[in-house]
């Protein structure tokens, strides 16, 4: 699959979660957020093109 640029929008709570993860260095929560939220949004963004 050819990679494309993707623009995603995060909810307010997702933005807060990203900032909380970054401040607390919570690796497991970061990985879970990437898998459960970001990957889903990126796939949706590139498939909608």
LINSUL-V871430 format. One record per residue. N is the residue number from 0. RES is the residue in one small letter. PHI is phi in radians with two decimals (none if undefined). PSI is psi in whole degrees, -180 to 180 (NA if undefined). OMEGA is omega as a letter, one per 30 degrees, with the letter a starting at -180 (999 if undefined). Layout:
# LINSUL-V871430
N:RES:PHI:PSI:OMEGA ; N:RES:PHI:PSI:OMEGA
This chain:
# LINSUL-V871430
0:x:none:134:l ; 1:x:-1.39:131:a ; 2:x:-1.33:144:l ; 3:x:-2.22:161:l ; 4:x:-1.22:150:l ; 5:x:-2.42:138:l ; 6:x:-2.00:125:a ; 7:x:-2.13:155:l ; 8:x:-2.00:133:l ; 9:x:-1.84:145:l ; 10:x:-1.25:167:l ; 11:x:-1.01:-43:a ; 12:x:-1.18:-34:l ; 13:x:-1.21:-38:l ; 14:x:-1.08:-44:l ; 15:x:-1.07:-41:l ; 16:x:-1.12:-43:l ; 17:x:-1.03:-47:a ; 18:x:-1.15:-39:l ; 19:x:-1.12:-45:l ; 20:x:-1.05:-45:a ; 21:x:-1.11:-40:a ; 22:x:-1.24:-36:a ; 23:x:-1.64:-4:a ; 24:x:0.90:47:a ; 25:x:-1.60:92:a ; 26:x:-1.08:-43:a ; 27:x:-1.16:-42:l ; 28:x:-1.16:-37:l ; 29:x:-1.10:-46:a ; 30:x:-1.10:-43:l ; 31:x:-1.10:-42:l ; 32:x:-1.10:-42:l ; 33:x:-1.08:-48:a ; 34:x:-1.19:-44:a ; 35:x:-1.51:-26:a ; 36:x:-2.02:-59:a ; 37:x:-1.14:-45:a ; 38:x:-1.05:-42:l ; 39:x:-1.07:-46:a ; 40:x:-1.17:-40:l ; 41:x:-1.13:-45:l ; 42:x:-1.04:-45:l ; 43:x:-1.06:-40:a ; 44:x:-1.17:-41:a ; 45:x:-1.41:-25:l ; 46:x:-1.38:-24:a ; 47:x:-1.39:-6:a ; 48:x:-1.47:NA:999
